[in-house]
Amino acid sequence: MNIEITKNLTKKQQIIADYITKQADSIPFMTEKDISTAIGVSIATVSRFWEAIGYESFKAYKMQLKKDSIITPASKMKTALEKYEQTRVGHMLKAGVYYLEETSKHMDNHSFYEAIERIVASDTIHLYGSGSAECLTTLLQFRLKRFGMSVQTMAKSGHELFEDLVHCQETDIIIIFGFVQSSPEIRTLFDYARKKGCQTVLITDLLVSPMIEEATYTFFTERGDMREFHSMVAAIAFVESMIIAIGKQMGEVALTKLHELQTLRKVYAGELPKN
């Protein structure tokens, strides 16, 4: 969907836009009431949405969608998930596979490796993630510090964020986990980064959002429908891919720090036993 269109949408219209983008295979068989129920907005809001993105009606949008639609590996996977749900564990495992497939489908390898090069070249890496995304910042910080990189996690909310922002320099990079929707903190991060000339990486589960055009690099990770349990399977896999790619980009520098870590463990094993 055209960015110039989406940036002028209201917050509810952005939610609709993101939903129909992700559910492109199902939309031709849905009604406006189905969409309304799925994302928790009024039918009237859904009805007004189509004109906002350049269509006379929902019918006109579906006609265009049918013309553009093709059978993809992702749509086949989705059909399989709906067909095989013998157990809850089995369903979650199959769902995890689907999330990984969807994430892979939207991956831009050129942008990924360009972002990796920029991260490695940065003086300091600043990480922001609130709520469930906090586990991702913890994982990324733990692994990158082992490579000898300067990594800082940022406060999740409130005025404490200013204490971290003031240390962001033009030669740094900010990695932002922005799931579900934007927030005042994320908007502040992007605004400050733009003024400072600091590059940003956005990792999100949205395909349509004003955040996307704000970021230097954006990567999509599927986490499930809005009203379902939001999985971190694909997000963790993406973060681990970043870690491996960063280590490879750093080469011997990263390995040297890991060797030093192992030496420290041997020297002080008696003083600081492994828990």
C-alpha distance (Angstrom), angle and dihedral (degrees) to the residues before:
residue distance angle dihedral
M1 . . .
N2 3.79 . .
I3 3.82 113.7 .
E4 3.79 91.7 -143.7
I5 3.80 87.5 60.4
T6 3.80 98.5 43.7
K7 3.80 96.6 49.4
N8 3.82 89.2 63.0
L9 3.80 94.9 52.1
T10 3.80 123.7 105.5
K11 3.80 119.0 -113.4
K12 3.82 92.2 -98.1
Q13 3.80 91.0 47.0
Q14 3.81 89.6 52.1
I15 3.81 88.8 54.4
I16 3.82 89.9 51.7
A17 3.81 91.5 46.7
D18 3.79 92.2 51.5
Y19 3.81 91.8 47.2
I20 3.81 96.6 50.2
T21 3.80 90.8 45.3
K22 3.79 91.4 55.7
Q23 3.81 94.4 40.4
A24 3.82 96.7 46.9
D25 3.82 92.2 131.9
S26 3.82 92.7 54.2
I27 3.81 102.3 37.2
P28 3.85 95.8 82.9
F29 3.83 88.3 62.1
M30 3.81 97.0 44.1
T31 3.79 133.5 88.7
E32 3.78 127.5 -139.2
K33 3.80 87.1 -105.5
D34 3.82 90.1 56.2
I35 3.80 90.6 53.3
S36 3.79 91.3 44.6
T37 3.80 92.0 52.8
A38 3.81 93.9 43.9
I39 3.79 96.2 55.9
G40 3.80 102.7 24.9
V41 3.80 103.0 -114.8
S42 3.80 129.3 121.7
I43 3.79 122.4 -89.3
A44 3.81 88.3 -121.5
T45 3.82 89.8 58.2
V46 3.80 90.0 51.2
S47 3.82 91.2 47.9
R48 3.80 92.6 52.6
F49 3.78 92.0 47.3
W50 3.81 97.9 74.5
E51 3.78 94.2 62.1
A52 3.81 89.5 49.5
I53 3.82 90.0 61.3
G54 3.79 95.1 43.1
Y55 3.82 105.9 -90.5
E56 3.79 129.3 116.9
S57 3.80 93.2 -137.2
F58 3.79 146.5 -18.9
K59 3.79 88.2 -90.0
A60 3.79 90.9 57.0
Y61 3.81 90.9 49.6
K62 3.82 91.9 49.9
M63 3.80 91.2 49.4
Q64 3.80 90.3 55.1
L65 3.79 91.5 44.4
K66 3.80 92.1 53.4
K67 3.80 90.0 51.7
D68 3.79 91.2 52.3
S69 3.81 98.5 39.9
I70 3.80 124.0 107.9
I71 3.80 133.4 172.9
T72 3.80 109.0 -96.0
P73 3.81 134.9 -177.5
A74 3.80 87.1 -109.5
S75 3.80 93.4 56.2
K76 3.80 90.0 48.6
M77 3.78 90.4 51.1
K78 3.80 90.7 50.4
T79 3.80 91.0 52.3
A80 3.80 89.9 50.8
L81 3.79 91.3 52.1
E82 3.78 91.6 53.1
K83 3.80 91.1 48.8
Y84 3.80 101.0 46.9
E85 3.80 115.3 51.3
Q86 3.81 103.8 133.8
T87 3.80 94.8 143.2
R88 3.78 137.0 13.7
V89 3.82 91.3 -120.5
G90 3.79 91.1 48.7
H91 3.79 90.8 49.1
M92 3.80 92.9 51.1
L93 3.80 92.3 48.5
K94 3.80 91.3 49.9
A95 3.79 89.6 46.1
G96 3.80 89.2 52.8
V97 3.79 90.2 54.4
Y98 3.81 89.4 50.4
Y99 3.82 91.9 50.6
L100 3.80 90.3 51.8
E101 3.82 91.2 48.3
E102 3.81 92.1 50.4
T103 3.80 91.8 47.3
S104 3.79 91.3 49.8
K105 3.80 91.3 49.0
H106 3.79 91.4 59.7
M107 3.81 96.6 41.8
D108 3.81 117.8 121.7
N109 3.80 105.0 -157.8
H110 3.80 94.0 -167.5
S111 3.82 92.5 54.8
F112 3.81 90.5 43.4
Y113 3.80 95.3 56.8
E114 3.79 91.9 40.2
A115 3.82 88.5 55.0
I116 3.81 90.7 47.6
E117 3.80 91.1 54.0
R118 3.79 90.4 49.5
I119 3.82 92.1 49.2
V120 3.81 92.1 50.9
A121 3.81 90.9 48.5
S122 3.82 93.1 51.2
D123 3.79 121.7 105.0
T124 3.81 92.7 -141.9
I125 3.79 132.7 10.4
H126 3.80 114.4 -144.7
L127 3.82 116.8 -160.4
Y128 3.80 126.0 -157.6
G129 3.79 125.2 -175.9
S130 3.79 130.5 140.2
G131 3.80 131.7 -164.7
S132 3.79 113.8 -2.3
A133 3.82 90.2 -3.6
E134 3.81 89.8 69.4
C135 3.80 89.1 83.6
L136 3.81 88.8 60.0
T137 3.80 93.8 53.4
T138 3.81 89.5 48.3
L139 3.81 92.2 51.7
L140 3.80 93.5 45.8
Q141 3.79 93.7 47.2
F142 3.83 92.9 47.5
R143 3.81 93.7 51.6
L144 3.81 98.3 40.8
K145 3.80 93.7 48.1
R146 3.80 86.7 58.1
F147 3.81 86.7 61.8
G148 3.80 89.0 55.4
M149 3.81 94.1 -107.1
S150 3.79 123.6 148.3
V151 3.81 104.8 -114.8
Q152 3.80 128.5 171.8
T153 3.81 128.9 -177.1
M154 3.79 115.8 -144.3
A155 3.80 130.0 -135.0
K156 3.79 112.1 -89.5
S157 3.80 98.1 -133.7
G158 3.76 149.1 -12.3
H159 3.79 131.6 29.7
E160 3.81 91.7 -34.9
L161 3.80 86.9 78.0
F162 3.82 88.9 69.1
E163 3.80 89.3 62.4
D164 3.81 88.7 61.2
L165 3.80 97.9 37.9
V166 3.78 92.8 58.2
H167 3.82 89.3 65.4
C168 3.84 95.1 54.1
Q169 3.80 111.5 110.2
E170 3.79 133.9 -172.0
T171 3.79 89.7 -103.8
D172 3.82 92.3 55.8
I173 3.79 131.5 82.2
I174 3.81 130.7 -141.3
I175 3.81 119.8 -145.6
I176 3.79 110.8 -159.1
F177 3.80 126.9 -167.4
G178 3.81 102.8 -155.6
F179 3.78 111.2 177.4
V180 3.85 130.1 172.6
Q181 3.82 97.3 -3.2
S182 3.77 142.0 -15.7
S183 3.80 121.2 -84.3
P184 3.82 136.6 -158.6
E185 3.82 88.5 -101.4
I186 3.80 93.7 52.6
R187 3.80 92.0 45.6
T188 3.81 88.8 51.1
L189 3.81 91.2 49.8
F190 3.79 92.9 52.3
D191 3.79 93.5 44.6
Y192 3.81 93.4 49.7
A193 3.82 92.5 44.2
R194 3.80 90.6 52.4
K195 3.81 92.2 50.5
K196 3.80 92.1 45.0
G197 3.81 94.1 45.8
C198 3.79 90.7 -121.0
Q199 3.81 117.5 149.8
T200 3.80 121.7 -126.5
V201 3.80 138.5 -154.0
L202 3.81 117.4 -154.7
I203 3.80 120.7 -161.2
T204 3.79 109.2 -171.4
D205 3.79 145.0 156.8
L206 3.81 91.4 -137.2
L207 3.79 127.0 96.1
V208 3.81 92.2 -173.2
S209 3.80 119.8 43.4
P210 3.82 139.4 118.3
M211 3.82 86.4 -120.1
I212 3.80 90.4 70.8
E213 3.79 95.4 65.0
E214 3.82 91.0 45.6
A215 3.82 95.4 58.2
T216 3.80 125.9 82.9
Y217 3.81 89.2 -142.0
T218 3.81 126.9 16.3
F219 3.81 128.1 -167.6
F220 3.79 126.6 -174.6
T221 3.81 122.7 -141.4
E222 3.80 118.6 -177.2
R223 3.81 114.8 -129.2
G224 3.81 103.2 167.2
D225 3.79 136.5 -93.6
M226 3.79 120.5 -36.0
R227 3.80 95.5 -105.0
E228 3.79 96.7 40.7
F229 3.79 131.7 82.8
H230 3.81 106.3 -72.8
S231 3.79 109.5 -127.8
M232 3.81 123.9 -150.4
V233 3.82 94.0 -160.8
A234 3.81 96.3 105.0
A235 3.81 93.9 37.4
I236 3.81 91.7 53.6
A237 3.81 91.0 46.1
F238 3.79 89.4 51.8
V239 3.81 92.8 48.7
E240 3.81 90.5 49.5
S241 3.81 89.1 49.9
M242 3.80 88.2 53.6
I243 3.80 91.3 50.8
I244 3.81 93.4 51.1
A245 3.82 92.1 45.4
I246 3.83 91.4 49.0
G247 3.80 91.2 49.4
K248 3.80 90.7 50.1
Q249 3.81 91.4 47.9
M250 3.82 91.2 51.2
G251 3.79 92.3 48.0
E252 3.82 116.5 177.8
V253 3.81 92.4 4.0
A254 3.81 90.8 67.7
L255 3.81 92.4 43.8
T256 3.80 91.6 50.1
K257 3.80 91.5 58.3
L258 3.80 91.1 48.0
H259 3.82 90.4 51.1
E260 3.82 89.3 50.3
L261 3.80 89.0 51.5
Q262 3.79 91.5 53.1
T263 3.81 90.8 48.8
L264 3.81 91.2 52.1
R265 3.78 90.1 51.4
K266 3.79 91.7 53.7
V267 3.81 95.4 45.2
Y268 3.81 95.4 48.6
A269 3.79 100.3 29.8
G270 3.79 91.2 115.6
E271 3.80 94.2 48.9
L272 3.80 97.6 43.3
P273 3.81 108.4 28.1
K274 3.77 118.0 -165.8
N275 3.83 110.1 -96.3
